[in-house]
Amino acid sequence: MTDHQKGNMSTQITKSEYLLLFRGAQWDKGLSPEDIQKIMGQWNNWFERLTLEGKVKSAHPLEREGKIVSGKGRTVADGPFAESKEAIGGYFLLLLDDFNEALEIAKECPALEYGLTVEVRPVAEQCRTMQRINELLAHAIA
């Protein structure tokens, strides 16, 4: 390995995945078609810039209808409810340097001032329950 290669390895930054969840299915309620078109244009420009910068790994809007499965009996109920202020309308999966960068990107969301909220979550490399089990097993073996 050359000194140049060693130098490149030490300066490489490991990127992590962050999920932006867009909550608020009715953020556009009461806005004129022109206002909605303007905001969606801003949204598309924001998304295109992030994509060109290589930060978007995946992104999709979500349909408003769905089902919720819960309980021991595996109960299936209607939902999520589109009229809910907390309904998730879509997501961006981003590949970034750190959590603060994810927060700064979330703050750029054009629909924030209209009631939409953005939840920012780091993507875990492993399920927390599996991580805890593996730690318990490692301590039991040691």
PyMOL commands that set and color helices and strands:
alter all, ss='L'
color gray80, all
select helices_A, chain A and resi 3-11+33-52+99-107+112-114+128-141
alter helices_A, ss='H'
color red, helices_A
select strands_A, chain A and resi 16-23+56-61+67-70+75-78+88-96+117-122
alter strands_A, ss='S'
color yellow, strands_A
deselect
rebuild
show_as cartoon
